[in-house]
Amino acid sequence: MMRRNRMKTSEIISIITHLEKELSDWKYYNAVRGRSYVAVVYLLFLKYLSDIEVTQEKNIFVEMEERFNQYSEYNNSIVHAFLLEKLSEDRENDSILIKYSEEIHFEKMPIEFGYIIIELSKFDFTIEDEKKDVVLALVKIFSALYGTTPLKDDIGQNDISLIQSAAELLEVEDNMEIYDFSCGVGNLLAMSVKAGCKIYGEEDDIEKAVIASILLRMAGVKNPIIEVGDVLQNPMTVRYKEKLFDRIISAPPIKDKNISAQKLVKMDYIDEFLFRDSFSESGAWIYARHIIQKLSINGKGILIAPISILSREGVTKDDRTRLAKRESIEAIIQLPPGITSSAIRLCLIILRKGHDDYRENTKIFLVDLSSRKGNDYFKGKNNQSIDHEKLTSIVSSKEELDGISKMVSLHEMDNTEMNFTPAIYMRTITEMVSQGENTEHMRVIHKQLLDQYYQSEKDLNIAISNYYKIKRDG
């Protein structure tokens, strides 16, 4: 039997978006609980499970079709029993999938569901490369969605470029244990995983957690552990008390005002975060403290966070200073504007375990991708936002490039009130103003210039006074 040509990623995206539109247009929309994009991923997963069992005589969709032809309805119990059989190896970790299967009511599907099955038959998960392409297509779709809005036809490159950069910089190897405490739909984990890796993820939205669990399985992860919860209120690591992870990657919710001590409701959870104080105003650094606490001695973490946390005052400043002094901050990468569908400016913070001995002579490797120079240098092939391999190479080697990357000491940072924003060490204030920078570090630089001006005026007045005093006395 001749095998068809493999579909391109763009073709896969087109089919998936078409399926979503078909489901969302149905009269019986409540059959998928108003979550048509979740249902599409769920149906792809059923097709995946059917395909990987190449020895079975007929798959779940054949059974559903036969059931419909015989009884004029689909039966949810068929799908439920199918999942119980396929996911029997690790029932505890698969509980959210099995539970969610009861929420999608196949018995309410209209006759047009037959067309959906025909569309799904175009996918062949027995082809390894096609399986990878479907995973990539889903990552692209959900990176464009940012997990909050209905599917759309125009899938941009910028969000996926951020995910690919973070995954590349994480430098995952085979058989590692990887953790993401706000995993969303699993994009970062799916792009990071290698052969034999064990995956742990936490997400407070059950629909996203279900998609993450499915996406990771299709990406080749065996029995990923995905739990529903909030890391600040009920961190899953409490249930794995002694476990430290080889790699941790996370892009937590970008809402600093919601990150406060009020969420850390149980004192038992404090041990899941580095230090035992100043939770209330830590901002996104509270997540960095969790990453560092749960990293193995040779582990590596990446936090995707708002760039504003690099320059704010108060406890935010105290946290980043303490983390830097213990050499837990290896590098900070200022991302170009427009790297995501969010208007918020972002940075990548690369973290290490560090040590408890505070050291003043610490340096941090800073990279500025937000300037024209940095953006042009790292421009990827096919006009992609970032050349991920080039960026990883420069960060790994700590290569200093004029106006782009630099090792900066804490002593130098102390002169800027511990501002960790890469741009202020790479660009002149004229360059920053000309490019429309409107961030916290501009305020800091302005204050610095005023302080220097007032100090110069003071020194000049003293010099003039001394001159006349000497002249008078002489």
JOGIWO-V801521 format. One record per residue. N is the residue number from 0. RES is the residue in three letters. SS is DSSP state (alpha for helix, beta for strand, coil for the rest). PSI is psi in whole degrees, 0 to 359 (none if undefined). BURIAL is 1 if it has 9 or more other C-alpha atoms within 8 Angstrom, else 0. Layout:
[[N;RES;SS;PSI;BURIAL] [N;RES;SS;PSI;BURIAL]]
This chain:
[[0;MET;coil;126;0] [1;MET;coil;131;0] [2;ARG;coil;140;0] [3;ARG;coil;164;0] [4;ASN;coil;145;0] [5;ARG;coil;139;0] [6;MET;coil;147;0] [7;LYS;coil;160;0] [8;THR;alpha;321;1] [9;SER;alpha;323;0] [10;GLU;alpha;320;0] [11;ILE;alpha;315;1] [12;ILE;alpha;319;1] [13;SER;alpha;318;1] [14;ILE;alpha;316;1] [15;ILE;alpha;315;1] [16;THR;alpha;325;1] [17;HIS;alpha;317;0] [18;LEU;alpha;317;1] [19;GLU;alpha;318;1] [20;LYS;alpha;319;1] [21;GLU;alpha;313;1] [22;LEU;alpha;318;1] [23;SER;alpha;338;1] [24;ASP;alpha;352;0] [25;TRP;coil;148;0] [26;LYS;coil;327;0] [27;TYR;coil;49;0] [28;TYR;alpha;330;1] [29;ASN;alpha;349;0] [30;ALA;alpha;331;1] [31;VAL;alpha;22;1] [32;ARG;coil;29;1] [33;GLY;coil;12;0] [34;ARG;coil;69;0] [35;SER;alpha;326;1] [36;TYR;alpha;328;1] [37;VAL;alpha;318;1] [38;ALA;alpha;323;1] [39;VAL;alpha;313;1] [40;VAL;alpha;322;1] [41;TYR;alpha;317;1] [42;LEU;alpha;322;1] [43;LEU;alpha;324;1] [44;PHE;alpha;320;1] [45;LEU;alpha;319;1] [46;LYS;alpha;319;1] [47;TYR;alpha;312;1] [48;LEU;alpha;323;1] [49;SER;alpha;319;1] [50;ASP;alpha;323;1] [51;ILE;alpha;344;0] [52;GLU;coil;77;0] [53;VAL;coil;343;0] [54;THR;coil;347;0] [55;GLN;coil;148;0] [56;GLU;coil;324;0] [57;LYS;coil;150;0] [58;ASN;coil;178;1] [59;ILE;alpha;326;1] [60;PHE;alpha;327;0] [61;VAL;alpha;316;0] [62;GLU;alpha;319;1] [63;MET;alpha;320;1] [64;GLU;alpha;314;1] [65;GLU;alpha;321;0] [66;ARG;alpha;319;1] [67;PHE;alpha;316;1] [68;ASN;alpha;329;0] [69;GLN;alpha;320;0] [70;TYR;alpha;4;0] [71;SER;coil;28;0] [72;GLU;coil;156;1] [73;TYR;coil;156;1] [74;ASN;coil;122;1] [75;ASN;alpha;332;1] [76;SER;alpha;330;0] [77;ILE;alpha;312;1] [78;VAL;alpha;318;1] [79;HIS;alpha;314;1] [80;ALA;alpha;323;0] [81;PHE;alpha;315;1] [82;LEU;alpha;318;1] [83;LEU;alpha;322;1] [84;GLU;alpha;315;0] [85;LYS;alpha;330;0] [86;LEU;coil;24;1] [87;SER;alpha;344;0] [88;GLU;alpha;322;0] [89;ASP;alpha;71;0] [90;ARG;coil;323;0] [91;GLU;coil;316;0] [92;ASN;coil;339;1] [93;ASP;coil;10;1] [94;SER;alpha;323;0] [95;ILE;alpha;328;1] [96;LEU;alpha;316;1] [97;ILE;alpha;319;1] [98;LYS;alpha;319;0] [99;TYR;alpha;334;1] [100;SER;alpha;333;1] [101;GLU;coil;344;1] [102;GLU;coil;338;0] [103;ILE;coil;111;1] [104;HIS;coil;91;1] [105;PHE;alpha;336;1] [106;GLU;alpha;346;1] [107;LYS;alpha;1;1] [108;MET;coil;138;1] [109;PRO;coil;175;0] [110;ILE;coil;334;0] [111;GLU;coil;350;0] [112;PHE;alpha;336;0] [113;GLY;alpha;326;0] [114;TYR;alpha;327;0] [115;ILE;alpha;317;1] [116;ILE;alpha;321;1] [117;ILE;alpha;317;0] [118;GLU;alpha;319;1] [119;LEU;alpha;334;1] [120;SER;coil;346;0] [121;LYS;coil;341;0] [122;PHE;coil;140;0] [123;ASP;coil;98;1] [124;PHE;coil;0;1] [125;THR;coil;344;0] [126;ILE;coil;113;0] [127;GLU;alpha;316;0] [128;ASP;alpha;325;0] [129;GLU;alpha;324;1] [130;LYS;alpha;317;1] [131;LYS;alpha;321;1] [132;ASP;alpha;324;1] [133;VAL;alpha;318;1] [134;VAL;alpha;315;1] [135;LEU;alpha;319;1] [136;ALA;alpha;317;1] [137;LEU;alpha;320;1] [138;VAL;alpha;317;1] [139;LYS;alpha;317;1] [140;ILE;alpha;311;1] [141;PHE;alpha;339;1] [142;SER;alpha;324;1] [143;ALA;alpha;323;1] [144;LEU;alpha;326;1] [145;TYR;coil;23;0] [146;GLY;coil;14;1] [147;THR;coil;339;0] [148;THR;coil;164;0] [149;PRO;coil;160;0] [150;LEU;coil;150;1] [151;LYS;coil;163;0] [152;ASP;coil;328;0] [153;ASP;coil;100;0] [154;ILE;coil;112;0] [155;GLY;coil;168;0] [156;GLN;coil;336;1] [157;ASN;alpha;311;1] [158;ASP;alpha;317;1] [159;ILE;alpha;329;1] [160;SER;alpha;320;1] [161;LEU;alpha;314;1] [162;ILE;alpha;316;1] [163;GLN;alpha;322;1] [164;SER;alpha;313;1] [165;ALA;alpha;317;1] [166;ALA;alpha;320;1] [167;GLU;alpha;317;1] [168;LEU;alpha;336;1] [169;LEU;alpha;335;1] [170;GLU;coil;57;0] [171;VAL;coil;140;1] [172;GLU;coil;168;0] [173;ASP;coil;148;0] [174;ASN;coil;25;1] [175;MET;coil;162;1] [176;GLU;beta;123;1] [177;ILE;beta;143;1] [178;TYR;beta;139;1] [179;ASP;beta;115;1] [180;PHE;coil;358;1] [181;SER;coil;71;1] [182;CYS;coil;349;1] [183;GLY;coil;229;1] [184;VAL;coil;10;1] [185;GLY;coil;13;1] [186;ASN;alpha;310;1] [187;LEU;alpha;318;1] [188;LEU;alpha;318;1] [189;ALA;alpha;324;1] [190;MET;alpha;344;1] [191;SER;alpha;333;1] [192;VAL;coil;144;1] [193;LYS;coil;179;1] [194;ALA;coil;132;1] [195;GLY;coil;4;1] [196;CYS;coil;145;1] [197;LYS;beta;127;1] [198;ILE;beta;134;1] [199;TYR;beta;132;1] [200;GLY;beta;151;1] [201;GLU;beta;139;1] [202;GLU;beta;134;1] [203;ASP;coil;351;1] [204;ASP;coil;119;1] [205;ILE;alpha;325;1] [206;GLU;alpha;317;0] [207;LYS;alpha;321;1] [208;ALA;alpha;321;1] [209;VAL;alpha;313;1] [210;ILE;alpha;317;1] [211;ALA;alpha;316;1] [212;SER;alpha;319;1] [213;ILE;alpha;312;1] [214;LEU;alpha;318;1] [215;LEU;alpha;323;1] [216;ARG;alpha;318;1] [217;MET;alpha;337;1] [218;ALA;coil;358;1] [219;GLY;coil;6;0] [220;VAL;coil;129;1] [221;LYS;coil;119;0] [222;ASN;coil;61;0] [223;PRO;coil;146;1] [224;ILE;beta;101;1] [225;ILE;beta;122;1] [226;GLU;beta;154;1] [227;VAL;beta;122;1] [228;GLY;coil;173;1] [229;ASP;coil;124;1] [230;VAL;alpha;333;1] [231;LEU;alpha;345;0] [232;GLN;alpha;331;1] [233;ASN;alpha;68;1] [234;PRO;coil;132;1] [235;MET;alpha;339;1] [236;THR;alpha;341;0] [237;VAL;alpha;328;1] [238;ARG;alpha;357;0] [239;TYR;alpha;61;0] [240;LYS;coil;316;0] [241;GLU;coil;358;0] [242;LYS;coil;132;0] [243;LEU;coil;147;0] [244;PHE;beta;147;1] [245;ASP;beta;321;1] [246;ARG;beta;139;1] [247;ILE;beta;130;1] [248;ILE;beta;138;1] [249;SER;beta;145;1] [250;ALA;coil;80;1] [251;PRO;coil;167;1] [252;PRO;coil;134;0] [253;ILE;coil;69;0] [254;LYS;coil;80;0] [255;ASP;alpha;326;0] [256;LYS;alpha;340;0] [257;ASN;alpha;357;0] [258;ILE;coil;104;1] [259;SER;coil;169;1] [260;ALA;alpha;337;1] [261;GLN;alpha;334;0] [262;LYS;alpha;334;0] [263;LEU;coil;77;1] [264;VAL;coil;340;0] [265;LYS;coil;127;0] [266;MET;alpha;334;0] [267;ASP;alpha;334;0] [268;TYR;alpha;347;1] [269;ILE;alpha;327;1] [270;ASP;alpha;348;0] [271;GLU;alpha;359;1] [272;PHE;coil;140;1] [273;LEU;coil;143;1] [274;PHE;coil;165;0] [275;ARG;coil;25;0] [276;ASP;coil;179;0] [277;SER;coil;53;0] [278;PHE;coil;330;0] [279;SER;coil;328;1] [280;GLU;coil;24;1] [281;SER;coil;343;1] [282;GLY;coil;214;1] [283;ALA;coil;349;1] [284;TRP;alpha;341;1] [285;ILE;alpha;326;1] [286;TYR;alpha;323;1] [287;ALA;alpha;322;1] [288;ARG;alpha;328;1] [289;HIS;alpha;316;1] [290;ILE;alpha;309;1] [291;ILE;alpha;320;1] [292;GLN;alpha;326;1] [293;LYS;alpha;3;1] [294;LEU;beta;146;1] [295;SER;beta;169;1] [296;ILE;beta;325;0] [297;ASN;beta;19;0] [298;GLY;beta;172;1] [299;LYS;beta;137;1] [300;GLY;beta;152;1] [301;ILE;beta;127;1] [302;LEU;beta;126;1] [303;ILE;beta;118;1] [304;ALA;beta;164;1] [305;PRO;beta;140;1] [306;ILE;alpha;341;1] [307;SER;alpha;335;1] [308;ILE;alpha;349;1] [309;LEU;alpha;348;1] [310;SER;coil;359;1] [311;ARG;coil;157;1] [312;GLU;coil;191;0] [313;GLY;coil;213;0] [314;VAL;alpha;330;1] [315;THR;alpha;316;1] [316;LYS;alpha;316;1] [317;ASP;alpha;317;1] [318;ASP;alpha;311;1] [319;ARG;alpha;328;1] [320;THR;alpha;314;1] [321;ARG;alpha;318;1] [322;LEU;alpha;322;1] [323;ALA;alpha;319;1] [324;LYS;alpha;332;1] [325;ARG;coil;11;1] [326;GLU;coil;38;1] [327;SER;coil;344;1] [328;ILE;beta;109;1] [329;GLU;beta;315;1] [330;ALA;beta;154;1] [331;ILE;beta;129;1] [332;ILE;beta;116;1] [333;GLN;beta;118;1] [334;LEU;coil;154;1] [335;PRO;coil;154;1] [336;PRO;coil;148;0] [337;GLY;coil;13;1] [338;ILE;coil;338;1] [339;THR;coil;173;0] [340;SER;coil;349;1] [341;SER;coil;148;0] [342;ALA;coil;350;0] [343;ILE;coil;133;0] [344;ARG;coil;138;1] [345;LEU;beta;163;1] [346;CYS;beta;159;1] [347;LEU;beta;126;1] [348;ILE;beta;119;1] [349;ILE;beta;125;1] [350;LEU;beta;148;1] [351;ARG;coil;170;1] [352;LYS;coil;316;1] [353;GLY;coil;200;1] [354;HIS;coil;168;0] [355;ASP;coil;350;0] [356;ASP;coil;115;0] [357;TYR;coil;135;0] [358;ARG;coil;129;0] [359;GLU;coil;335;0] [360;ASN;coil;32;0] [361;THR;coil;148;1] [362;LYS;beta;151;1] [363;ILE;beta;136;1] [364;PHE;beta;121;1] [365;LEU;beta;138;1] [366;VAL;beta;130;1] [367;ASP;beta;104;1] [368;LEU;coil;358;1] [369;SER;coil;346;1] [370;SER;coil;165;1] [371;ARG;alpha;320;0] [372;LYS;alpha;312;1] [373;GLY;alpha;319;1] [374;ASN;alpha;318;1] [375;ASP;alpha;320;0] [376;TYR;alpha;321;0] [377;PHE;coil;10;1] [378;LYS;coil;124;1] [379;GLY;coil;180;1] [380;LYS;alpha;154;0] [381;ASN;alpha;32;0] [382;ASN;alpha;27;0] [383;GLN;coil;158;1] [384;SER;coil;320;1] [385;ILE;coil;136;1] [386;ASP;coil;100;1] [387;HIS;alpha;320;1] [388;GLU;alpha;319;0] [389;LYS;alpha;317;0] [390;LEU;alpha;314;1] [391;THR;alpha;319;1] [392;SER;alpha;316;0] [393;ILE;alpha;320;1] [394;VAL;alpha;318;1] [395;SER;alpha;319;0] [396;SER;alpha;350;0] [397;LYS;coil;41;1] [398;GLU;coil;126;0] [399;GLU;coil;125;1] [400;LEU;beta;131;0] [401;ASP;coil;121;0] [402;GLY;coil;3;1] [403;ILE;coil;312;1] [404;SER;beta;150;1] [405;LYS;beta;142;1] [406;MET;beta;124;1] [407;VAL;beta;131;1] [408;SER;beta;158;1] [409;LEU;alpha;330;1] [410;HIS;alpha;317;0] [411;GLU;alpha;322;0] [412;MET;alpha;330;1] [413;ASP;alpha;331;1] [414;ASN;coil;344;0] [415;THR;coil;26;1] [416;GLU;coil;40;0] [417;MET;coil;43;1] [418;ASN;coil;119;1] [419;PHE;coil;9;0] [420;THR;coil;117;1] [421;PRO;coil;323;1] [422;ALA;alpha;325;1] [423;ILE;alpha;345;1] [424;TYR;alpha;353;0] [425;MET;alpha;337;1] [426;ARG;coil;155;1] [427;THR;coil;160;0] [428;ILE;alpha;329;0] [429;THR;alpha;317;0] [430;GLU;alpha;318;0] [431;MET;alpha;319;1] [432;VAL;alpha;319;0] [433;SER;alpha;335;0] [434;GLN;coil;10;0] [435;GLY;coil;28;0] [436;GLU;coil;133;0] [437;ASN;coil;59;0] [438;THR;coil;178;0] [439;GLU;alpha;327;1] [440;HIS;alpha;337;1] [441;MET;alpha;321;1] [442;ARG;alpha;319;0] [443;VAL;alpha;314;1] [444;ILE;alpha;319;1] [445;HIS;alpha;317;0] [446;LYS;alpha;319;0] [447;GLN;alpha;313;1] [448;LEU;alpha;320;0] [449;LEU;alpha;317;0] [450;ASP;alpha;317;0] [451;GLN;alpha;321;0] [452;TYR;alpha;312;0] [453;TYR;alpha;322;0] [454;GLN;alpha;320;0] [455;SER;alpha;318;0] [456;GLU;alpha;318;0] [457;LYS;alpha;313;0] [458;ASP;alpha;321;0] [459;LEU;alpha;317;0] [460;ASN;alpha;320;0] [461;ILE;alpha;317;0] [462;ALA;alpha;318;0] [463;ILE;alpha;316;0] [464;SER;alpha;315;0] [465;ASN;alpha;321;0] [466;TYR;alpha;312;0] [467;TYR;alpha;328;0] [468;LYS;alpha;314;0] [469;ILE;alpha;317;0] [470;LYS;alpha;320;0] [471;ARG;alpha;317;0] [472;ASP;alpha;333;0] [473;GLY;coil;none;0]]
